[in-house]
Amino acid sequence: MILPTSPDTVPDPAHDDDRAPVKTEYKFSHVTTQRYLPTPGKAPGWPFADIGQWKIDANASADDWVAELKDWRREHLTRIGYDDANYRRPELQWAQRNFVHAQVMVEDRYLYDPVAGRYTVDRYLDDLEARYGGLDSVLLWCVYPNIGVDDRNQFDFARSLPGGLDALRGAVDDFHRRGVRVFLTTMPWDNGTRDEGEPDWQAIAKIVVAVGADGINGDTYNGVPRAFFDACDALGHPVVVQPESTISAEEHLIWNVQSWGKKAPNEVVPPVAKFKWLEPRHMINYENRWGRDRNHDLQYIFFNGVGYNAWENVWGLWNQLTARDAASLRRIAAIYRRFPSLPVSLDWRPYERTLQAGIFASRFPADDRTLWTLVNRHEYPIEGEQLAVPHVDGTRYLDLWNGTPLQPRIIDGQAILETTLEGRGFGALLALRNGAQEAGLDDFLTQMAKEAATPLASLSATWTALPQTLQPIAPTTPQADAPAGMVTIPAGEFLFAVQGIEIEGQVWEGVDVQFPWEPTARRHHRRRMQVASFHIDRHLVTNAQFKDFIDATGYTPQDAQHFLREWRDGAPQSGWDNRPVTWVSIEDARAYAAWAGKRLPHGWEWQYAAQGTDGRLYPWGDAWRDEAAPPVFRGRVLPPPAEVGAYPAGASPFGVMDLVGHVWQWTDEFHDEHTRAAIVRGGSDYEPRTSHWYFPQAKRLDQHGKLLLMAPGKDRSGRIGFRCVVDAA
């Protein structure tokens, strides 16, 4: 068993004033599940409010704090029988250089071009390199929030990607060509959809091997179980496992060689990451996906020597890094990548003594080099002397953040290092001893000086939501009378009030969609509008009707994956003629509508036809009635949908049927620069059990669902169908 050690190889400088240091007794043995360690200079019971925090003197107690914490670390590593063998495995050591990570939705239009029908990895990476310096790894996310719209499980969604696993492997190869490692995901809560027939760890290991991925992200895991790690090893394909949440059992540190970190307290004294302290080579990618101002996040990672999860497409909402934060991350990542062994130094010392209040520093020594990372917790710049460090003759000092050499004053054997830190800014100082040489260092300093020529304060820290566009729906040839099988909806005033039912996002700007009359995307929509008369299908389009379309046109979609998946030999199964057609994409539905001289309805048209003018919650009234819709199904394998017209009690005031609780129904499509999504209406009879993370139902008429769109083969579903409308003369 090998334990990492952290001796102080360089003595701490003496106090630079005559105040007696504050002695604080630290007790860390109880710290077991917290993400972050108690900070020095903070008395027990210190208020969370700002009152008095300006009095904190971290220098006065940091030495005692670090000494006590070293004892705590030694004890805890012994308690868990710690063995660092996985951190020494060459095939896993890339995790220690995994500084900038991102979760990308496979639906992101920069990653996948839905028109060309292919992955565009270079376009995706070029954008990130231009904005914040690019990635070291990526998590390809293909499951939530669409999972649960039918009975496909988490592994089915990977296989449902356009081109299947072969095309996904091509995308992984493209990432590898650019030096970017790839994670896939697994989730323990998916136990309500189709049973895979084998344990999750064996199923995901097979997919990881098939596509050549490098790691597994454990969604909601507090430490990815050893079984996942071992399953990949058993297939001769070792991977890095990466839990989403804080490791709850410290022994998981042995095989979870990296993890995500979340929600570091934003206080005067920056916190220390617990698992980074226990094992300095454990790489954390800090994640704050809903953050708009990420300055504290970036200061936290720089102080701790950990990485970042630059997650911007959050379930279809584009939460882009601001220009200031992107520039900060670009400079942090550049320093990390130029000196990759220093942020994971076993001799890391947080709370290095500084010479200015509100400046906090960490020391990362290794051999003949030492890196100090500094953060300014003030809103204003701090100039002048920042550190006093023991000086050895012949040592060179460099200001990495600004790309300049330093000429420190040497006083009583101490080198006094000076620099300027912008308000809420950063600093990085490097000492090279014993004639240490760094190939390409001059070029790196030139690069950093060029970056520093644009002060962070000059860059925008304002976040704005991406504008969305409603895809136009071309009108049909107007008809005076309702065609066969359709119902005329009269013109009239309609109060269109609806809210998006997304699991996450609260009521933040950018959640859900932006109708043309709204200045930005939002969850709640309300507009009193004059609706022109139109005709709408009384029932959902059936398999028999869609078969007529196929026979008449020979329609075959370019992406035929899952197309009419329940049909057999080109026809509906016996007894399915009068059931709503499913496993059709929104493109398939549009093709049928065009052939029939019809179109898909706008969301407000669908709702008006279902609701009438009195704002009722369901087509039949304000209270749910079991006899008005198919019974809820909570099994793991979908039965066929109910026949159309089987629940006449569910008719709307206009006599429209099958509106709620049968199958979801395609209506509008919205897109912004990064995401396409369809509004689906009416909900379905399928409600998988075991988790609240499944695609949420929206059976009420004042609710709609938002399904992320990627490619027809992935978008098709066993519980999405459609109905059509015709414009009235």
N, C-alpha and C positions, 0 to 999 in steps of 0.2 A: 504494500500500500504506500502510495506516495502522496504527501500533503504539500500543497503549494505554501511557500513561506514568503514572508514580507518583511525582511529585516530593513532597518533604516541604514542604508549604505552611506548616506550623507548626513552629518549632524544637523539638527535644526538650529537656526540662528537664535541668539539670545534675545530676550525682550528688549526693545529699543527705547523703553522709557522706564521710569522708576516705580511704576505701579506694581504692586504685588499681584501675581497671577491668581485668578479666581480658581480655587480648587473645587471641583464638582465630582461627586461620587456617581459613577455610572453603573447601572445594573442592566445588563443586556441578556441575561440567561432566559428571560421570558419572551424574547423577540423570536417568534417562530413563524408566523404567517404574514406579517406585515411586508409590504413591498419595499419600504424605505426605513432607514435606521433613524433613531432620534438624533437630532442635530446638537452640536456642542453649543454651549452658552445659553441654553434654553432651560430654565428651571422647570421642575415638575409642575404641571398644572398651568404652565404659561398660557395666557389667553390666546385664542385664535384671532382676536381682533388685532388691529394695528397698534393698539395702545402700548407704548413703551418699547416697541421693537427696535427703535433706533439706539437703544441702550446696549443691545447685544454686542458682546466682544468675543467673537469666536476665537481670536488668537489666544485669549487668556486661558481657555480651557481645552483647546484642540489637542494639545499634547497628551493630556490625561485621557481625553476621549479616545484618541487613536490607540493608546496603550491598552486601555480596557477592551477596546474592540478587537484588538489582536488576540487577546486571551479568549474572548467570546468566539472568535472564528476558529481558533485551535480546538476549543472544546466541541463546537458543533460539528466540525469535520470529523472529529474522532467519534462522536455519537453516531454518525451515519455511516461509519466505515468507509470514508471517502477514498476513492481511487480515481486518479486523474487520467487513466489510460486512454479514454476516448478523446481527451483534449490533446493527447500526444499522437493519435492516429493520423498519419499524413493525409488520408483521404477525407478526413473531417476537418482539417485545420483551416479550410477556406472559410468556415463559419467565423473564425476570429478576425477575418478581414471583411466580413459582411456588414459594412458600415451603413450603406443606404439601401433600403429595402422598400418595396412598394407592393401593395395589394392592387391588382388590376382586375376590373370586371372584364370578362371575355367579351361582353357586349360593347365595350368601348370602341367607338368608331375609329380611333387612332390605332387600335390593335387589330381590328378586323374590319375589312371593307365589305359592307353588305352588297354593294353593287357589283364589284369584281368577284365577290365570293371567295376571298382568300385572306389569310393572316398577313398583316403589314407590320411586322415586328420592328423593322428599321424605322418606319415613320414614328412609331410609338417611342422608341428609344431616342431618336434624334431630337424630338421635342423636349424630353427630360434632360438630355445633355445640354441643350441650349439654355434651359431655364435654371436648373440647379445642379448640373454636373453629372447627371446620369445615375445609374443604378449598379449595385453589386449583386442584387438578387431580386426576384419578382415572385409573387404568389399569384398564380393564375386561378381566378375565382369563377366557377361556372355553376354554382348550385343555388344558394340563397340569393335573392328573396323569392325566386320563382318556384322553388321546390314545394310540393304540396298542392300545386294546381292540378296534378293528377298523381298516379301512384308510382311514377318513376322515382327511384331512390337516388342517393347522392352519387353512386357509381354510374347509374344509368345516365345522369346528366353529363358526366365526363364522356361517356360513349356517344351521347347525342350531339356533341359538338360537330360543326360542319366538317365533313370528311372523316369523322370518327377519330379513333386514336392514331391512325396513320398520319392524318393531317396535323393533329396535335403534336406528334413527335417532330414533324417538320418545323412547327413553331418553336418547340424547345430547342431544336438544333440551331435555329436562327438566333435565339437568345444566347446560346453557348458560343456561337461565332462572334458575338459581341462581348464575350467575357462575362455574361450575366447568368447566375445560377437560377434554377427554377424550382419552386415549391408547388405541390398540389395540396389539397385540403381534405380533411376528414372530420366528421362531426358525430359525437356520441348520441345526440338527441334524435337522430333520424331512425326511429323505430316504428313509425306509423305507415311508411310507404312499403313498396314491394320488398319482401325478404330476399336478400342477396343469396342466402343459402350457405354462407360461410362467414367467419368473423370479419369485422371491419378491417383488422390489421392485415389479414391475408388478401382481402379484396383490393385495398388501396395499394398494397405492395406490388401486386400484379400489374396494376395500371402504371405505377411509378416506373417499374422496370420496362414496360411496353413503350413508354414514351421517353425514357431516359431522363426523368426528373432527378433532382438532387436532394430534395427535402420534402418533408411532410409537415404541414401546419395543422395543429390540433385545435379546431374551432371550439371554443368554450372550455377546453381542457386546462386544468390547473396542473400542468405537467403531463406530457404525452406518455401514456403507459409504455412500459418496456416492450410489450408485445409488438408494437409497431416497428420499433428499432430492430428487434430481433428478426421479425418477419422479412425485412429487407436484407438484413445480413445473411439470412438463410438462403436467399436467392442470389447471393453474391453481388449485391448492389447496395452497399452501405449508404445511408442517408443521414442528413441532419434533421432531427425532429425539433419542432418549434411550437411550444404551447402558446395559445393566444393570451391566456390569463396568467396571473402570478402563480409560480410554483408553490403548491401548498405543502408538499412533503419534501423536505430538503434533500432526501436521498435521490429524488428525481434529477438533481443537478448532475448526477454521475453520467447519465446518458442524454439528458436534454442539454446539449452543449450551447444552445442559444434559446432565447425566448423573447416575447414581447413585454414591454413595460407600459404602464398606463397611469395617468392622473397623478403625476408627482406634485406634492403640495407646493403651491406658489407662495412661498414666504420669503422673508428677507434672507435667511440662510438657506442656500440650496441644499436639498436632501441628498443622501448617499443611497444608491441602489443596493439593497441587501444582498442579492445574489451575485452582483458584480463584486461586492466586497468578499463574499465567501470564496468565489473563484474568479479572479480578475480576468481570466481568459474566456469567461462566459459572456458571449455577445448578446446584448439586449438591443432590440429595435423598438425604440419608444414610439408608441402609437397614441395619437389624439385626433381621431378621424373627424370629429365634429368641431375641432378648434378652428377659429378664424384668425386669431392672433397667436402664432406659434413661437413667439420669441422666448417665452419661458421654457417651452419644450426644448428648444435648441440650446439654450444656456444649460439646461439640465444635462443633456447628452454630452456637451463639451466638458462640463465640470466632471462628469463621471467617466469619460472616455468610452461611451457606448454609442450605438448607432441609432438610426432613425427609420421609422416607417413613414415614407412620404406618400401616404394614401390620399388620393385626391378624388377619384370617382367612387363615391360612397353610395352604393346601391342605386346608382344612376343620378345622384346629385353631385354636381361638379364643385367640390370644395377645394379650389386651387390654392396653392401657396401664394401668398402675396409676393410682390416683387422684392420687398425687403427680406422676407423670410427665405425666399428662394436664393437670394444672393448670400445670405448668412450660411445656408446649408451648403452652397457650392464651395465656399471658402473652408468650412469645417471639413467637408469630405476631401477636399484637396490635401489638407494637412494630414488627415488620417491615412489617405492612400499613399502619400509620399513617405510616411514614417509608420508603416502598419504594425510594427512590433511594439511601439511605445504605448499606444492606448491600452494594450493588454499586458502591460508590464506587471509581473508578480509583485513588484515593489511599489506599486501605486500608493501614493499618500494623498488622501483628500484633506482639505483644509490646511494646505501649506500656508505658513504665515505670510500675510501681505502687509504692506506699509500704508494702505489707505482703507478707510472704513468703507464698507459696501462693496469692496472688491474681494472675490473669493477665487482661490486657486487650487489646482491639483498638480502634483508632481508625478511624472511618469519616467523613472530612470531605467536605463538598460545599457550595460557595458559602459562605453565611453560617451554616451549621449544622455541628455535629460530634456524632457519636454515639460513645460509648464503651460497648462491651459487656464485662462482667466476669464471671469465674467463680471460685468459691472451691473449690479442690481439697482443702481440709481437711474433716474430718467435723464440725467445730464452727464456730459463727458467728464472723465477723470484723467488729468494729465500728470506727468512727472514720475516720481519714484514709485515703483510698484512692488518690487521684490528685492530682498537682500539675501544672497545665496553664498555659501562657502566658495571661495575662489581658489582655483588651481592655476598656476602659471601656465601660459600657453593656451588657455581655454578661449574658444571663439564663442561669441554670443550673437544670436540672430533674432530679429523680430519677424517671425514667420507670418503673422497676421498682416503686417504691412509690407513685407518683402524687403526689409532693410537690415544691414548689419548694425550692431550696437557697440558702443564704446563706453562701457560702464566705468564709473568711478570705483576704485578699490579702496575701501576704508576698513582697517583692522581685519584684513583677511576676508572681507565680504565684498562681493560684486553687487553694486547697487544698479538694478536694471530699471530703465525708464522707458515708458511708452505712453500712448494715449488710448484710452478705451472710450468709444462712443457711448452715449447714453443707452442703457440696456444693450451694450455691445460686448465685444469679445476681444481677447488677446491670446497670443500664443508665442512663447519665447523658447528658444532652443540653445542649449549649451553643448559644444563639441569639445571634448577633452582629449589630451594625449595625441594631438595631431590628427584626430579622426577626420576622414575625408568622406564626402558624400557626392557620388557621381551625379552630375546634372543639377546640383544644388543651385548654381547661379541661374540656370534657366527657370527653376522653380521660383526663386525669389523674384525674378522679373515678372513671372506670371502673377504672383501674389501682389506685387506692387501695382500692376495694372488693375487688378481687382480693387485694391484699396483706393485707387484714384477716384472711385465712385463711392462716396460715403454712404453707409447704410441709411443714414437719416435723410438722404436725398431721394430715396426710393419709396414708392407708395407702400403703405401698410394697410390700405383699404381693400376690403374684400367686396366683390360684387358677384351677383348670381349671373349665370349664363342665360341669355334670352332663349326662349323656346319658340318653335314654330309649329303650328297646327298644319298637318299635311292637308292640302285642299282635296275636297271630294267633288269631282265634276258632276254637274247636274245631269239628270236624265232627260229624255224627251218627255215633256209634260203630257199627262193623260187625264182626261176629264173624269173618267170612271175608274174605279178600282179594278185592276186586273184580277183574274181568277185567283182565289186564295189570299187576297189582300183586303185590308180594312182601310177606309178613308179616315184620316185624322183631320178634323177641320182646322182652318186657320184660327188663331186666337192669341190672346196674351197669356204668357206662361212665365211663372216665377221659377227659374232654373236655379235650384239650390242643392249643392252636392259637395261632399267632402271625400278626399282620397283616403283610402284605408291602407296606409303603409305602416309597417310595424315600428319603424324607427324614424327619427328626424324631427319629432315633436312638431312645432309649428314654425320651424325655421324657414327663412326665405330659400326658395329653390326646391323644396319638397313638393312632390306631385307634379302638376302641370300648369302651364300658362295658357289660358284661353286668349283669343285675339284681343279681347277688350280689357285684358289685365296687363299691368305694367311689368309683372314678374310672376314666376311660378310660385304657387302657394297651395296649401292643403285645402282651404275652404273657398268655395266659389258661390257667388250669388249674383244673379242678373235677371231683371224683369225684361222679357223680350217678346217681340211679336213673331210668332212662328207661322210661316206660310203652310198652307195645306199640303199634305203628302199622303201617299198610300204606303202601308207597311204590311209585311207578311203577317198573316194571322198566327202562323206557327213558325217554329224554327225550320230551316231548310233541312230536309230529310236525306237519308242515304239514297232513297229511290230517286229523288229530284237531282241529286248530285250525279247519280249514275246516268241520268238522261244527258246531263251536261258532258260527261266524259264520252258517252257514245256519239254525241253530236259533233264534238270538237276534237276528240283524241287528245285532250289536254294532258300533258305530262310536264310537271314542273322541272326546272333545271336542277334544283336541289330536291330530290325525291325521298330523302331520308324520312322515315316515319309517315310518309304520305299515305293516307287512308289505311293505317296500320292494321285496323281491325277487319278490313275486307279480306276476302279469300278468292284467289284466282280472278282478280279484277272486278269483283262484285261484292255487295254486302252479304254478310252471313245470313243464313236462313232465319227469318223472323226479325231482321234488322231493318227492313225497308222503311218502316214508319218511325224509326228512331232518328234523332237529330244526327246529322253527319258530324263527325269529329275527326281529329288528326288532319285538320286542314289549317294551313297558315293564313295569316291575314291576306297574303298575296293570292293564295288559292281562292279565298272567299271573294276577293275583288274580281278575279277572273270569271268566276261563276256569275257574279252580279252583272258584269259587263255583257256576258253572253245572253243573260236573261233580260237585258235592257233595264237593269236596275242598278242600285248602288248600295253601299253600306250606310247605315244611319249615323249622323252625328250623335254625340252623347246626349245633347238636349232633346233631339227628336225622339230617341229611344225612351228617354225619361218622360217626355210629354205623353207619348203613346201609352206608357205604363201607368202613369200617375194621374193623368187628367189635370184638372185645374185646382184641386182642393188640397194639394200638398200631402196626400196620404203617404204612409210609410211603405205600404205594400200595394200591389195592384187591386186587392180586394178590400183594403181598409187599413186601420192603424195597428191592429193586433195580428200576430202570427196565427195562422190556421193550418194545422197539420194536414188537413184534407185538401189544401190548395196547392200543394207541391209534393214532389217525390220525397219519401223518407230519407233522412240523413244516413249516409253510409260511412262507417268508420273502420272498415276492414282494410286489409293490406293489398288486395288485388281488386281492381275496379270491375264491377259488373257492367253490363251494357247500360247506356242511358235509358231513362224511361221513354216510352213512346210519346210523340207529340199529341196533344189534345187529351191526354189521359187524366188531367186534373182540371176540369172545367171550372171548379170553384176558384181557380187562380186567375180568372179573366180580369182584364183591366176595365175601367169605365167605358172604353171604346170597343171592348170585346176582343182585345189582343190576348193571345194565350202563350203559355210556356215561358213566361218572362223571368220568373224567379225560382231559383233552386233546382233547375234542370241542368243546363250546362252554361258556362260563361259565354258571352256573346261579343264578338269583335265589333268595335265602333271606331273611334278616332285613333289616329297615330300622331304622336308629337315627337319632335327631335330637337336637340341642340347640337353643339359642335361635337359632343362626345357620346351622346346616348340617344337611342331610339326607344320608344315605349308605346304600347297600345293601351287604350282604356278599354277594359272589359267590364261588361255589365251583367247584373242579375245573379251572380254567384252560381254555385252548383250544389249538388247533393253530396259531394265528397268532402269529408272533414277528417283528415288523418289524425290519429291520436298521438300522444306522448310528448308533444312540444307546442309551444306558442310561436315557434319560429316559422311554421309552415305558412304558405301563402294565405293571407287572411280572407275570410269570407266577406262579401259585401252584398247581402241579400236585400237590405233596405234600399228603397228607391232614392234616398238622399245620400247614397254611398256608391263609390265606384272603385274598382281595382286597377292597379297599374302593373302591367306585365312588361318586363324588359325584353326588348327584341334584339336578336343577334342575326340569326339565319333561319330560313323556313324549317329546316330539319329539327332544330332545337326548339323553335317557337311552337310547333304543332303540339297538340295536347289531346289526351283522351277525354278532357272535360271542357273543351272550348269549341263552340260552334258559331252559328251566325244566323241572322235574318236580314232581309233586304228591304229597301224602300224605293218608291218611284215618286218623282215630283208630280204634283197635281196641276192640271191646267186651271 
